């Protein structure tokens, strides 16, 4: 079934590992762990991002285009029984996501360029990707992998995540495999990407807990970082 969220606020920060340890301790006192995590409170995310031959999605990110979108296929902990096709839309610091479940077989067909089934798919998102693969030449371009540690807070529908071990592999036919050959996508692999998402407001208690002297909000893009190599 296709799911669509409302636009939400999104803030990103790059923080050193020592600050991550201190902030995590503070957040754990008031926030809950995401129930979908493993026993260690984390999970592995792999996303296959799409772009065209002109690198439209990448150039719009680099140029700071206010309104933009990206398509990706995402799965967790190398579990191919739960795969989603997602379209992420951004307007400045607001983001929105539409997603739809696809099967492993469907995913492999998309990666292989076998698109005929998409034209009449029950999901409007799959049909939209089909049209853009046909007429805008969207293609799988890069695999982005990272470990996520998420926390949630009911008031304001707040989600705070720490992302680490960001790694990349350029597109090849074996994307959907548990043995991924990839490399680090960041110059300082020990740093952590802090992301804060919320609806209409960010509760003051959470705002205070994530305040760090000298740390500024930035427009970090995992996709952009992972496209440095091609």
Backbone as CSV, one residue per row, in Angstrom:
resi,resn,N_x,N_y,N_z,CA_x,CA_y,CA_z,C_x,C_y,C_z
1,UNK,0.839,-1.202,0.000,0.000,0.000,0.000,0.876,1.254,0.000
2,UNK,0.443,2.229,-0.766,1.214,3.475,-0.873,0.937,4.369,0.322
3,UNK,1.995,4.968,0.873,1.856,5.845,2.022,2.488,7.189,1.713
4,UNK,1.862,8.257,2.226,2.348,9.600,1.979,2.323,10.383,3.286
5,UNK,3.431,11.053,3.587,3.523,11.853,4.797,3.251,13.317,4.467
6,UNK,3.040,14.123,5.507,2.941,15.560,5.336,4.344,16.161,5.321
7,UNK,4.448,17.407,4.888,5.748,18.074,4.935,6.176,18.266,6.388
8,UNK,7.443,17.977,6.658,7.990,18.094,8.003,9.267,18.934,7.954
9,UNK,9.616,19.525,9.085,10.872,20.247,9.206,12.017,19.245,9.315
10,UNK,13.156,19.612,8.734,14.321,18.737,8.777,15.577,19.575,8.997
11,UNK,16.367,19.205,9.993,17.637,19.878,10.272,18.737,18.831,10.333
12,UNK,19.925,19.196,9.827,21.052,18.274,9.815,22.293,18.950,10.383
13,UNK,23.089,18.152,11.099,24.330,18.637,11.683,25.382,17.537,11.580
14,UNK,26.618,17.927,11.393,27.744,17.000,11.504,28.389,17.215,12.865
15,UNK,28.468,16.172,13.685,28.997,16.318,15.035,30.122,15.315,15.265
16,UNK,31.111,15.664,16.070,32.187,14.724,16.384,31.693,13.591,17.269
17,UNK,32.443,12.512,17.288,32.010,11.314,18.004,31.830,11.567,19.498
18,UNK,32.709,12.353,20.095,32.598,12.635,21.528,31.301,13.361,21.853
19,UNK,30.897,14.300,20.976,29.649,15.021,21.206,28.447,14.098,21.020
20,UNK,28.561,13.178,20.081,27.493,12.191,19.890,27.261,11.388,21.167
21,UNK,28.320,10.941,21.818,28.176,10.156,23.042,27.466,10.954,24.129
22,UNK,27.839,12.230,24.269,27.234,13.070,25.299,25.772,13.371,24.973
23,UNK,25.486,13.672,23.703,24.115,14.001,23.310,23.208,12.783,23.418
24,UNK,23.700,11.627,23.029,22.904,10.413,23.128,22.501,10.139,24.575
25,UNK,23.410,10.360,25.484,23.106,10.149,26.902,21.990,11.089,27.361
26,UNK,22.038,12.350,26.912,21.000,13.309,27.287,19.645,12.931,26.683
27,UNK,19.649,12.567,25.406,18.398,12.258,24.728,17.729,11.010,25.293
28,UNK,18.514,10.036,25.687,17.950,8.793,26.199,17.142,9.006,27.486
29,UNK,17.394,10.112,28.151,16.672,10.390,29.392,15.235,10.826,29.130
30,UNK,14.954,11.327,27.898,13.606,11.849,27.624,12.973,11.249,26.366
31,UNK,13.751,10.654,25.486,13.220,10.097,24.250,13.217,8.576,24.309
32,UNK,12.406,7.969,23.455,12.326,6.519,23.389,13.078,6.010,22.165
33,UNK,13.609,4.785,22.281,14.227,4.161,21.130,13.155,3.744,20.131
34,UNK,13.481,3.832,18.865,12.572,3.374,17.829,12.361,1.865,18.004
35,UNK,11.111,1.405,18.045,10.858,-0.022,18.279,11.310,-0.940,17.146
36,UNK,11.663,-0.386,15.983,12.063,-1.205,14.844,13.564,-1.510,14.823
37,UNK,14.295,-1.053,15.819,15.742,-1.255,15.820,16.108,-2.658,16.288
38,UNK,17.390,-2.991,16.117,17.917,-4.251,16.616,18.131,-4.154,18.117
39,UNK,18.718,-5.174,18.700,18.970,-5.193,20.129,19.907,-4.094,20.590
40,UNK,20.771,-3.602,19.683,21.706,-2.540,20.045,21.145,-1.151,19.775
41,UNK,19.851,-1.060,19.398,19.226,0.238,19.160,19.553,0.856,17.818
42,UNK,20.088,0.066,16.893,20.461,0.600,15.583,19.967,-0.341,14.480
43,UNK,20.015,0.142,13.247,19.793,-0.738,12.105,20.581,-0.201,10.915
44,UNK,20.792,-1.076,9.945,21.539,-0.731,8.742,20.573,-0.384,7.627
45,UNK,20.807,0.741,6.970,19.970,1.180,5.850,20.799,1.143,4.571
46,UNK,20.212,0.580,3.528,20.819,0.664,2.198,19.790,1.281,1.251
47,UNK,20.225,2.283,0.499,19.337,2.979,-0.435,19.985,3.043,-1.810
48,UNK,19.232,2.671,-2.825,19.678,2.781,-4.209,19.046,4.047,-4.785
49,UNK,19.869,5.045,-5.087,19.366,6.332,-5.573,19.358,6.371,-7.098
50,UNK,18.365,7.090,-7.621,18.206,7.255,-9.066,18.596,8.676,-9.472
51,UNK,19.143,8.804,-10.664,19.422,10.109,-11.258,19.469,9.916,-12.764
52,UNK,19.460,11.021,-13.522,19.529,10.876,-14.972,20.948,11.119,-15.470
53,UNK,21.135,11.067,-16.769,22.485,11.183,-17.334,23.072,12.575,-17.136
54,UNK,22.231,13.565,-16.867,22.694,14.927,-16.595,22.870,15.203,-15.107
55,UNK,22.700,14.154,-14.283,22.837,14.295,-12.825,21.905,15.381,-12.279
56,UNK,20.669,15.359,-12.705,19.705,16.380,-12.312,19.558,16.477,-10.794
57,UNK,19.339,15.341,-10.117,19.147,15.360,-8.659,20.390,15.863,-7.945
58,UNK,21.551,15.443,-8.418,22.799,15.875,-7.785,23.033,17.363,-7.992
59,UNK,22.831,17.835,-9.224,23.068,19.258,-9.511,22.090,20.157,-8.756
60,UNK,20.853,19.739,-8.634,19.889,20.548,-7.887,20.280,20.656,-6.421
61,UNK,20.843,19.571,-5.874,21.305,19.613,-4.493,22.501,20.543,-4.358
62,UNK,23.483,20.400,-5.216,24.691,21.225,-5.156,24.362,22.693,-5.373
63,UNK,23.442,22.979,-6.291,23.077,24.361,-6.610,22.102,24.968,-5.609
64,UNK,21.617,24.165,-4.672,20.709,24.685,-3.651,19.319,25.003,-4.170
65,UNK,18.861,24.246,-5.169,17.510,24.463,-5.684,16.509,24.224,-4.552
66,UNK,15.608,25.168,-4.346,14.720,25.111,-3.178,13.748,23.939,-3.247
67,UNK,13.207,23.663,-4.430,12.210,22.608,-4.578,12.782,21.497,-5.446
68,UNK,12.888,20.297,-4.881,13.509,19.213,-5.623,12.977,17.870,-5.123
69,UNK,13.297,16.809,-5.866,12.838,15.475,-5.499,13.906,14.444,-5.856
70,UNK,13.877,13.309,-5.156,14.758,12.182,-5.448,13.977,10.886,-5.291
71,UNK,14.273,9.927,-6.164,13.726,8.583,-6.047,14.802,7.658,-5.492
72,UNK,14.366,6.708,-4.661,15.305,5.724,-4.133,14.551,4.444,-3.802
73,UNK,15.288,3.336,-3.784,14.790,2.059,-3.293,15.534,1.774,-1.992
74,UNK,14.808,1.387,-0.958,15.428,1.265,0.368,15.068,-0.070,1.023
75,UNK,16.053,-0.651,1.718,15.809,-1.845,2.530,16.694,-1.782,3.768
76,UNK,16.361,-2.613,4.766,16.987,-2.516,6.080,17.628,-3.846,6.472
77,UNK,18.815,-3.740,7.060,19.513,-4.917,7.599,19.608,-6.054,6.581
78,UNK,19.765,-5.692,5.311,19.899,-6.667,4.223,18.748,-7.665,4.187
79,UNK,17.567,-7.190,4.598,16.362,-8.009,4.560,15.594,-7.675,3.290
80,UNK,15.580,-8.594,2.327,14.954,-8.342,1.035,13.458,-8.638,1.042
81,UNK,12.896,-9.010,2.196,11.459,-9.256,2.270,10.678,-7.970,2.497
82,UNK,11.369,-6.885,2.832,10.701,-5.599,3.025,11.503,-4.532,2.289
83,UNK,11.068,-4.217,1.077,11.743,-3.242,0.217,10.742,-2.157,-0.136
84,UNK,11.147,-0.901,-0.084,10.243,0.193,-0.435,10.847,1.053,-1.538
85,UNK,9.981,1.496,-2.424,10.310,2.556,-3.377,9.868,3.861,-2.741
86,UNK,10.738,4.853,-2.733,10.428,6.117,-2.071,10.719,7.298,-2.985
87,UNK,9.898,8.319,-2.871,10.170,9.616,-3.487,10.246,10.640,-2.368
88,UNK,11.401,11.277,-2.222,11.565,12.302,-1.200,11.531,13.671,-1.867
89,UNK,10.665,14.530,-1.353,10.518,15.880,-1.886,10.940,16.892,-0.833
90,UNK,11.636,17.936,-1.265,12.089,18.968,-0.340,11.722,20.351,-0.861
91,UNK,11.282,21.199,0.048,11.125,22.627,-0.215,11.860,23.347,0.907
92,UNK,13.044,23.861,0.601,13.918,24.469,1.611,14.170,23.457,2.732
93,UNK,13.785,23.773,3.986,14.027,22.866,5.103,12.832,21.976,5.421
94,UNK,11.869,21.933,4.518,10.725,21.054,4.695,10.876,19.835,3.787
95,UNK,10.515,18.673,4.307,10.637,17.457,3.511,9.369,16.620,3.608
96,UNK,9.140,15.834,2.586,7.959,14.980,2.518,8.345,13.704,1.780
97,UNK,7.741,12.592,2.169,8.102,11.314,1.560,6.853,10.543,1.155
98,UNK,6.891,9.971,-0.039,5.865,9.046,-0.514,6.563,7.708,-0.719
99,UNK,5.979,6.632,-0.219,6.624,5.331,-0.408,5.612,4.250,-0.733
100,UNK,6.113,3.174,-1.321,5.276,2.043,-1.700,6.108,0.775,-1.605
101,UNK,5.494,-0.283,-1.102,6.181,-1.577,-1.028,6.352,-2.156,-2.426
102,UNK,7.531,-2.735,-2.670,7.757,-3.515,-3.875,8.393,-4.835,-3.470
103,UNK,8.257,-5.836,-4.293,8.822,-7.140,-3.987,10.288,-7.200,-4.421
104,UNK,10.989,-8.218,-3.934,12.373,-8.409,-4.355,12.448,-8.643,-5.864
105,UNK,11.505,-9.427,-6.392,11.488,-9.681,-7.831,11.296,-8.391,-8.613
106,UNK,10.379,-7.541,-8.163,10.142,-6.274,-8.839,11.375,-5.384,-8.766
107,UNK,12.017,-5.377,-7.614,13.228,-4.570,-7.460,14.314,-5.030,-8.422
108,UNK,14.503,-6.324,-8.517,15.540,-6.847,-9.418,15.224,-6.524,-10.870
109,UNK,13.943,-6.535,-11.226,13.562,-6.172,-12.592,13.891,-4.708,-12.874
110,UNK,13.607,-3.828,-11.918,13.912,-2.408,-12.098,15.410,-2.210,-12.287
111,UNK,16.210,-2.877,-11.460,17.663,-2.737,-11.554,18.191,-3.288,-12.874
112,UNK,17.517,-4.282,-13.417,17.950,-4.883,-14.681,17.403,-4.138,-15.895
113,UNK,16.555,-3.118,-15.672,15.993,-2.367,-16.782,14.775,-3.011,-17.406
114,UNK,14.203,-4.013,-16.742,12.989,-4.675,-17.224,11.793,-3.928,-16.630
115,UNK,11.280,-2.940,-17.344,10.320,-1.994,-16.786,8.876,-2.244,-17.181
116,UNK,8.601,-3.216,-18.008,7.264,-3.364,-18.575,6.183,-3.537,-17.506
117,UNK,6.508,-4.233,-16.413,5.503,-4.476,-15.374,5.099,-3.188,-14.656
118,UNK,5.963,-2.175,-14.688,5.717,-0.945,-13.941,4.587,-0.117,-14.541
119,UNK,4.371,-0.255,-15.839,3.410,0.591,-16.539,1.994,0.427,-16.017
120,UNK,1.651,-0.791,-15.576,0.295,-1.057,-15.082,0.301,-1.449,-13.607
121,UNK,1.329,-1.091,-12.897,1.442,-1.452,-11.473,0.343,-0.771,-10.668
122,UNK,-0.114,-1.437,-9.594,-1.183,-0.871,-8.758,-0.745,0.391,-8.028
123,UNK,0.563,0.573,-7.825,1.071,1.744,-7.123,1.294,2.904,-8.087
124,UNK,0.707,4.053,-7.779,0.938,5.241,-8.592,2.387,5.685,-8.558
125,UNK,3.081,5.428,-7.452,4.488,5.812,-7.347,5.344,4.975,-8.289
126,UNK,5.069,3.687,-8.376,5.800,2.826,-9.311,5.546,3.281,-10.740
127,UNK,4.297,3.630,-11.052,3.983,4.105,-12.405,4.679,5.440,-12.690
128,UNK,4.778,6.295,-11.678,5.476,7.569,-11.866,6.964,7.341,-12.141
129,UNK,7.584,6.419,-11.384,8.993,6.112,-11.648,9.166,5.541,-13.044
130,UNK,8.242,4.697,-13.467,8.303,4.144,-14.822,8.332,5.265,-15.863
131,UNK,7.428,6.234,-15.722,7.374,7.339,-16.684,8.679,8.129,-16.687
132,UNK,9.247,8.352,-15.511,10.468,9.153,-15.445,11.698,8.358,-15.869
133,UNK,11.652,7.041,-15.725,12.742,6.223,-16.272,12.649,6.184,-17.792
134,UNK,11.434,6.213,-18.328,11.252,6.193,-19.773,11.550,7.539,-20.418
135,UNK,11.053,8.631,-19.823,11.064,9.916,-20.507,12.065,10.928,-19.933
136,UNK,12.574,10.660,-18.727,13.621,11.519,-18.165,14.931,10.767,-17.993
137,UNK,14.953,9.492,-18.401,16.158,8.657,-18.361,16.704,8.479,-16.946
138,UNK,15.809,8.419,-15.943,16.271,8.098,-14.589,16.819,6.676,-14.576
139,UNK,17.938,6.487,-13.854,18.554,5.184,-13.735,19.148,5.019,-12.337
140,UNK,19.286,3.790,-11.843,19.995,3.595,-10.576,21.435,4.072,-10.724
141,UNK,21.907,4.903,-9.777,23.231,5.488,-9.922,24.208,5.101,-8.814
142,UNK,23.716,4.977,-7.578,24.655,4.755,-6.482,23.934,4.075,-5.328
143,UNK,24.699,3.261,-4.597,24.191,2.635,-3.386,24.759,3.372,-2.182
144,UNK,23.869,3.843,-1.309,24.248,4.572,-0.105,23.917,3.692,1.100
145,UNK,24.908,3.413,1.929,24.707,2.564,3.099,25.148,3.306,4.351
146,UNK,24.420,3.133,5.424,24.827,3.723,6.702,24.097,3.052,7.851
147,UNK,24.627,3.257,9.049,24.016,2.740,10.267,23.255,3.877,10.941
148,UNK,22.017,3.606,11.348,21.168,4.636,11.958,20.782,4.237,13.384
149,UNK,20.841,5.214,14.264,20.403,5.059,15.655,19.286,6.082,15.900
150,UNK,18.022,5.662,15.934,16.897,6.606,15.986,16.241,6.702,17.370
151,UNK,15.735,7.905,17.655,14.979,8.158,18.883,13.722,8.941,18.519
152,UNK,12.650,8.725,19.281,11.379,9.363,18.984,10.817,10.050,20.226
153,UNK,10.033,11.116,19.974,9.393,11.895,21.043,8.010,12.262,20.539
154,UNK,6.974,11.877,21.289,5.603,12.002,20.793,5.209,13.445,20.516
155,UNK,5.448,14.355,21.453,5.057,15.758,21.256,5.817,16.339,20.068
156,UNK,5.093,16.863,19.095,5.730,17.405,17.904,6.123,16.355,16.888
157,UNK,5.843,15.055,17.206,6.226,13.955,16.322,7.706,14.076,15.941
158,UNK,8.548,14.176,16.965,9.981,14.416,16.766,10.707,13.095,16.543
159,UNK,11.636,13.116,15.620,12.505,11.965,15.363,13.935,12.481,15.269
160,UNK,14.786,11.994,16.148,16.202,12.363,16.158,17.006,11.122,15.803
161,UNK,17.886,11.241,14.809,18.675,10.084,14.386,20.151,10.442,14.331
162,UNK,20.981,9.454,14.650,22.431,9.559,14.504,22.837,8.577,13.406
163,UNK,23.410,9.089,12.323,23.834,8.252,11.205,25.350,8.192,11.154
164,UNK,25.885,6.994,10.972,27.339,6.797,10.961,27.697,5.735,9.932
165,UNK,28.989,5.561,9.721,29.499,4.541,8.792,28.862,4.699,7.413
166,UNK,28.887,5.916,6.884,28.291,6.189,5.576,29.235,5.676,4.491
167,UNK,28.732,4.770,3.671,29.564,4.119,2.672,28.842,4.110,1.331
168,UNK,29.589,3.907,0.251,29.015,4.018,-1.081,29.582,2.980,-2.031
169,UNK,28.777,2.661,-3.029,29.201,1.818,-4.136,28.457,2.287,-5.370
170,UNK,29.164,2.526,-6.466,28.514,2.946,-7.702,27.686,1.797,-8.272
171,UNK,26.739,2.132,-9.141,25.771,1.145,-9.613,26.427,-0.018,-10.351
172,UNK,25.950,-1.205,-10.010,26.250,-2.398,-10.785,25.067,-3.346,-10.639
173,UNK,25.049,-4.426,-11.384,23.890,-5.302,-11.431,23.659,-6.062,-10.123
174,UNK,24.648,-6.080,-9.247,24.521,-6.854,-8.014,24.232,-5.965,-6.809
175,UNK,23.501,-4.880,-6.987,23.161,-4.013,-5.857,22.443,-4.787,-4.754
176,UNK,21.492,-5.611,-5.118,20.672,-6.299,-4.134,21.387,-7.574,-3.697
177,UNK,22.430,-7.400,-2.906,23.220,-8.524,-2.416,23.669,-8.229,-1.002
178,UNK,23.845,-9.262,-0.214,24.265,-9.079,1.170,25.776,-8.899,1.289
179,UNK,26.509,-9.182,0.231,27.957,-8.978,0.210,28.255,-7.746,-0.630
180,UNK,28.249,-6.574,0.007,28.420,-5.306,-0.696,29.877,-4.866,-0.640
181,UNK,30.440,-4.553,-1.790,31.793,-4.001,-1.859,31.667,-2.488,-1.952
182,UNK,31.974,-1.791,-0.844,31.807,-0.342,-0.838,32.972,0.323,-0.121
183,UNK,32.983,1.651,-0.131,34.047,2.424,0.496,33.422,3.555,1.315
184,UNK,34.209,4.129,2.218,33.713,5.245,3.025,33.434,6.445,2.132
185,UNK,32.322,7.140,2.418,31.914,8.297,1.605,32.302,9.620,2.241
186,UNK,32.879,9.602,3.439,33.209,10.837,4.142,34.694,10.909,4.444
187,UNK,35.203,12.139,4.578,36.624,12.334,4.882,36.957,11.965,6.322
188,UNK,35.978,12.115,7.208,36.175,11.773,8.621,35.113,10.753,9.017
189,UNK,35.352,9.455,8.750,34.345,8.425,8.975,33.855,8.338,10.417
190,UNK,34.643,8.852,11.357,34.220,8.761,12.756,33.168,9.796,13.123
191,UNK,32.969,10.829,12.274,31.952,11.832,12.572,30.550,11.260,12.388
192,UNK,29.596,11.904,13.042,28.212,11.455,13.046,27.336,12.526,12.409
193,UNK,26.351,12.101,11.615,25.365,13.027,11.065,24.123,12.981,11.952
194,UNK,23.824,14.108,12.576,22.636,14.246,13.404,21.512,14.819,12.552
195,UNK,20.368,14.145,12.534,19.196,14.648,11.822,18.040,14.798,12.801
196,UNK,17.325,15.908,12.686,16.177,16.188,13.540,14.986,16.487,12.633
197,UNK,13.933,15.695,12.765,12.712,15.904,11.980,11.542,16.107,12.943
198,UNK,10.651,17.032,12.590,9.486,17.292,13.429,8.385,17.942,12.594
199,UNK,7.172,17.956,13.145,6.025,18.504,12.430,5.962,20.021,12.577
200,UNK,4.957,20.523,13.269,4.754,21.973,13.346,5.726,22.664,14.289
201,UNK,6.175,21.959,15.338,7.038,22.620,16.317,8.032,21.616,16.894
202,UNK,9.160,22.150,17.356,10.171,21.347,18.044,10.091,21.678,19.528
203,UNK,9.700,20.720,20.378,9.577,21.011,21.808,10.865,21.588,22.389
204,UNK,10.708,22.525,23.297,11.864,23.218,23.869,12.831,22.253,24.528
205,UNK,12.320,21.209,25.169,13.206,20.277,25.850,14.141,19.572,24.864
206,UNK,13.639,19.243,23.680,14.481,18.602,22.661,15.439,19.621,22.063
207,UNK,14.955,20.834,21.824,15.818,21.885,21.287,17.019,22.130,22.205
208,UNK,16.753,22.155,23.507,17.837,22.387,24.464,18.835,21.224,24.475
209,UNK,18.338,20.005,24.340,19.210,18.833,24.421,20.139,18.702,23.220
210,UNK,19.734,19.240,22.071,20.583,19.097,20.874,21.436,20.327,20.611
211,UNK,21.364,21.349,21.480,22.182,22.535,21.298,23.636,22.234,21.647
212,UNK,24.535,22.560,20.724,25.962,22.340,20.938,26.711,23.574,20.463
213,UNK,27.561,24.118,21.314,28.347,25.286,20.921,29.255,24.955,19.748
214,UNK,29.250,25.812,18.743,30.146,25.641,17.604,29.625,24.718,16.523
215,UNK,28.490,24.089,16.750,27.911,23.192,15.746,26.796,23.932,15.018
216,UNK,26.931,24.027,13.699,25.953,24.760,12.912,25.158,23.821,12.011
217,UNK,23.909,24.198,11.777,23.084,23.434,10.858,23.700,23.502,9.463
218,UNK,23.647,22.386,8.732,24.245,22.356,7.404,23.383,21.516,6.474
219,UNK,23.588,21.713,5.180,22.805,21.008,4.165,23.560,19.770,3.722
220,UNK,23.808,18.844,4.660,24.540,17.631,4.315,23.635,16.673,3.556
221,UNK,24.159,16.088,2.502,23.416,15.126,1.705,24.224,13.834,1.603
222,UNK,23.662,12.735,2.084,24.350,11.452,1.946,24.501,11.101,0.474
223,UNK,23.469,11.392,-0.311,23.550,11.112,-1.743,24.675,11.926,-2.377
224,UNK,24.750,13.220,-2.048,25.813,14.057,-2.599,27.194,13.560,-2.194
225,UNK,27.350,13.186,-0.908,28.648,12.684,-0.440,29.034,11.414,-1.157
226,UNK,28.051,10.564,-1.425,28.349,9.281,-2.057,28.540,9.390,-3.567
227,UNK,28.188,10.511,-4.152,28.414,10.711,-5.589,29.745,11.368,-5.887
228,UNK,30.574,11.600,-4.886,31.887,12.227,-5.122,32.760,11.384,-6.026
229,UNK,32.509,10.085,-6.047,33.406,9.173,-6.760,32.896,8.812,-8.143
230,UNK,31.808,9.414,-8.552,31.314,9.140,-9.900,29.801,9.234,-9.985
